[in-house]
Structure formats: structure tokens, C-alpha cells
Amino acid sequence: MQTHILITGASRGIGAAIAAALTSDATRTVALSSADGDLADPAVPARLWHQSIDQLDGRIDVLVNNAGIFEASPLDDDDDVWLASWNRTLQINLTASADLCRRAVLHWQDHKASGRIVNIASRAAHRGDSPAHWHYAASKGGMVAMTKTIARAYAAEGILAFAICPGFTMTGMADDYLASRDGDKLLADIPLGRVALPKEVAEMARWCALDAPASMTGAVLDINGASYVR
């Protein structure tokens, strides 16, 4: 039987690489992008879930939450601008993912089925981020905590959850960030000497989604070139 997979944020970068890694004769994948709906709208996750269920004949076995944004929010912004930016980042990066995780868990419970969740978090969940990215670090820290909670709560039902925490990855988002913050110095902080490749993160996601042993549920996996070692 084919494994049915839902991936968010799959139009480019890490998400596109994950979609490619999870595309095979043994899988059926719905790979969502921002064109399918703006996750800043709280109503969108439910719509995307139900549309994906329909496309996958009523069954989803694996949820991969990759969608996210990385937008600066300087502390000296006007109060309303700063708060709007904070809320937008938390909604897209964390709350929308939580909404989809909730629907996945309820789906598996209703069908007395096992399932897997793979959440793409960030190194920032552990070491924080720049002064203009409090909200980004908080959203990814929340994603890690949520993943652990899901793993602990539902392992006995065969519902597994994993989080992956990349550092800099060679995507358009990282290119902009490196260019804006003296990239040579940032690369010098990575013992490997380079940022991760999307296909490297994708291989970790593929393994968690399909092959990781059940006893590994709740694991938080780092991929950052030893720039942050826990």
C-alpha cells in the first residue's frame, strides 16, 4: 500500500527537495506551496487539510510541516508594525503547523491508524537568532516543544513525531541573510565550512517520514555543520 504524504512549503528550497525525496512508486504526495493558500490566514490550514484528504482518497499517513517565513522585525519599529510582524510569523511558522498537526492526530485517532509528523524547525530553536528575529526563534522553539509533546502524548497509539533543526541551508532565504549580515564571518562559525544543502535536509526528512525506528519518536535532529552542538 502506498504511503500518503502531505508536505507544506514545497515550492522551493528545502520543501521542494523534501517533495522530490518523498516521491516514488511507494508514495503519493500532495506538495503544497504558498500559491495554495496564505497560512497567515487562520482559516487556510483547515481548508488545505480537507483538500489534501480529498486528493489522497481520504487518507494521510505522513505530515511534513516545512512552510515558514523569515522576516526581520526591528525592535524600533512602530508598536503596531512590530506586533503585526510577530503575529504573522507565529501564525505561519507555528500556529498553522499546530493546526495541521492537530488535524493529523485526530485523523489517525478516528481511523485507529498510525502516522508520522515531521516538523522542520531551525537551529534558532536552540541558540536563538538575530536581534531582529525574536519571533522567528520563538516560533521554531515552539515547534520543537510541540513536537516533543505530540511524541510523548500519542506514541502508544502509533503516532510518531520528529523535528529537524537545520542551520543555514543553501536556499534563497539563506542567500539573502548571508548577504545582509557579512556572510564570510557567518560561514567562519560553521566548522564544516559551508551551509547545508537542501538535499541533505531532505534526506533526513525522508528518513524520519518513512524509515526511522518508532523508538526514535520525539527526537530533535540537528543539521548545521557543527555550528551548534548540543
BELFENGI-V526897 format. One record per run of one state. SS is the DSSP state (@ for helix, = for strand, . for the rest). FROM is the first residue (numbers start at 0). LEN is the number of residues. If there is no record, write none. Layout:
BEGIN
ss & from & len
SS & FROM & LEN
SS & FROM & LEN
END
This chain:
BEGIN
ss & from & len
. & 0 & 2
= & 2 & 5
. & 7 & 5
@ & 12 & 9
. & 21 & 5
= & 26 & 5
. & 31 & 2
@ & 33 & 3
. & 36 & 7
@ & 43 & 12
. & 55 & 6
= & 61 & 4
. & 65 & 13
@ & 78 & 32
. & 110 & 4
= & 114 & 6
. & 120 & 3
@ & 123 & 4
. & 127 & 6
@ & 133 & 24
. & 157 & 1
= & 158 & 8
. & 166 & 2
= & 168 & 1
. & 169 & 2
@ & 171 & 9
. & 180 & 2
@ & 182 & 6
. & 188 & 7
= & 195 & 1
. & 196 & 1
@ & 197 & 13
. & 210 & 3
@ & 213 & 3
. & 216 & 3
= & 219 & 4
. & 223 & 7
END
